[in-house]
Amino acid sequence: MQGYIIDIKSVRDDDLIVTILTDDSIYTTYRFYGGRHSTVNVGYKIDFELESNLKSTMPRLKDVLQISFNWIFVKEKLYCWQRFLKLFYPHLKDVEDIDDFYFNLLEELAHKLIKQDAKRAICETYIKLLEHEGRLHSEYICLLCEQKIENEISLVRSFHPVHPNCTYSKKFEFYKIDELFKEKSLIFLDDEEVEYIWQILLQGI
C-alpha cells in the first residue's frame, strides 16, 4: 500500500514509531532498526507493507520504498512540504478511518509543487481542506465582535476572518481574501502577504 508519513518518533536504539496517512486509514507503525534500512522522514510518500505482531498491537513497518517527487531536492519546497505535513498529525491523530480526501489532497499538492511556489500552493490547498471540513468562514463574520466584515479584513488561526481593529493584526484588502476563499487563489497577494498567511497556517490546521 502507499501513504504519506506525517509523524516520526524515535524510540530505543534506532527504532522508530512512524505514522502514515493512506487513502482510507492512518496507521501508527513500528520500524525496527531505522538506521539500518532505507531512510524514512516526514513528508515522504512510501510504498510499504505491514506485519502483525502477536506481542504488540502496533504493526511492524516493512518493505519500505520511497516514491520520490521531482522537486524533492529543491530545499525550499521540501521544507515547506514537510512543515505542512507535520500539521496533519495533531489534526488527525485521534482518527483511524478517514475518507480519501486527505490523501488525494496531498497527491494534488505534490503535483502542483512541480511548477508552483510552495507557500502559495500550500495555502491554496489549505483552503480546500477548510472547505471540506466546513471550517471556511466565507460569510465573513468577525470571530470576535460577530459583526459583518467589509472593506478590510484580517485573518487569525485557521484563517478565521476578523476585523483588523478587533485584533490589531495585519489588514488585507477584502477582495484579496475573498478571491482566496472563493477561487482558492492567492493571485492578488504579494509575497509579503503570502508569507504572513503562511505563518498563520503554521499555527495549526
Steps between C-alpha positions, in 0.01 A plus 500: 500500500601864469486794737657821628706510818354767729692427821811321622607439858831347604492224758771269633814454293420587138137390511223733390127544542373612161152641432378464143199654326352279226188539291275341763690477829764644727749235613731524798778252434824377653820514297781283635861608455417817313865585447568175314234526233380748240451851637153607606406858580196721545355589161626194319254308287572132541388162377499263797373183663374443853571190705283413800670410823324290763716660770399852406188684385720712273579350159856486373590717203699308239598491132508879481562661162508878465299644212689812407379830358700688237517804732621303803850651478373858483577603856229765546223284356596198710520716814153650448353162406634337816379786720150462353487121536614520862181693572287205389610285793350711783200579279418134426670312785174372655363384164545147368261463209480798267374564151742539213477880495819560701711255300372639170559855624867420556521324164369813331732727697804287419419545132448877537841540661665399173433847360352717776655691786478278808344743747240619251407145398473381860288796616264452206479129578424576865190693393369178342558318829311765696213488252483120517482508878240777507740745662533756221324811630410664170203679656761745636370542853766616744599232749531755780222755462269286283434788262519493120844569350530741208777693323795379710552163661748313718550127553583301813566129556314269262456801272208619708408854387501791743491878488849654498397727786389202709842335492743777400649252255599538137216624280419385149283655237175306510502394134832320543372268773168460323690376194696259718188359667285477186753414230773339714743746347766731643546680170427844646733465802862606486783290645499684834129436543541134405775465760269644765222257408753215498598584858131487601470155343799376699312571823295188427253370248 
